[in-house]
Amino acid sequence: MNLLQVIEPGWLRLFNPAEVNQLLSGGEGGGLDVGDMRAHATYSGGYGPDSPTVKLFWKARPYFAIILRFSSGFRAAALFFCNF
């Protein structure tokens, strides 16, 4: 899923790139509250919080920011849309 599938392009045109970054990631020093994300996650397709795949996702999640930072150079947190 990409950003334009979640937000109508017309709404994004209201903001410049720096403002979109601020909205999505909190800008410099911004971050996602992974505990809150995990507590409010919903699952479908036969997956649930005790599914091996979901457990592996949450176990690997702390490394995503490191990989993203290394591969993209962005220091801000990434927003992930997962469709399990």
C-alpha positions in Angstrom: 0.0 0.0 0.0 1.4 3.4 -0.8 0.6 6.9 0.6 -1.7 7.9 -2.3 -3.9 4.9 -1.6 -4.4 6.2 2.0 -4.5 9.9 1.4 -6.2 11.7 -1.5 -3.5 13.5 -3.6 -5.6 16.7 -3.3 -5.0 16.8 0.4 -1.3 16.3 0.0 -1.0 19.3 -2.4 -2.0 21.5 0.5 1.5 20.9 2.0 5.1 21.3 0.8 7.5 18.3 1.1 8.9 19.5 4.5 5.4 19.8 5.9 4.4 16.3 4.7 7.5 14.9 6.4 6.6 16.7 9.6 3.0 15.3 9.5 4.1 11.8 8.7 7.1 11.3 10.9 7.2 14.2 13.3 10.2 15.6 11.5 13.6 15.5 13.1 13.6 13.5 16.3 10.1 12.3 15.7 9.3 8.7 16.2 6.6 6.1 16.3 5.3 4.8 19.6 5.8 1.1 18.8 4.2 0.0 22.0 1.0 2.0 21.2 1.1 0.7 17.6 1.3 -2.9 18.9 -1.4 -2.4 21.5 -3.8 -1.0 18.8 -2.9 -3.3 15.9 -5.7 -5.2 14.2 -5.2 -8.4 12.3 -7.1 -10.2 9.6 -6.7 -13.1 7.2 -6.3 -15.6 9.9 -3.5 -13.7 11.7 -3.6 -12.6 15.3 -1.2 -11.4 17.9 -0.1 -15.0 18.7 0.6 -15.9 15.0 4.3 -16.9 14.4 4.5 -14.3 11.5 3.1 -11.5 13.7 5.5 -12.4 16.6 8.4 -12.3 14.1 7.3 -9.0 12.8 7.2 -7.4 16.3 10.5 -9.0 17.2 12.2 -7.6 14.0 10.4 -4.2 14.1 13.2 -2.4 16.2 15.6 -3.1 13.3 13.5 -1.5 10.6 14.5 2.0 11.5 18.2 1.0 11.5 17.8 -0.6 8.0 15.8 2.4 6.7 18.3 4.9 8.1 21.2 3.0 6.5 19.6 2.6 3.1 17.9 5.9 2.8 19.8 8.4 4.9 16.6 9.6 6.6 16.9 9.9 10.4 13.1 10.3 11.0 11.0 7.3 11.7 9.3 5.7 8.8 5.5 5.1 8.7 4.7 1.5 7.8 1.4 0.3 6.4 1.3 -3.4 6.9 -1.3 -5.6 5.3 -1.1 -9.0 7.0 
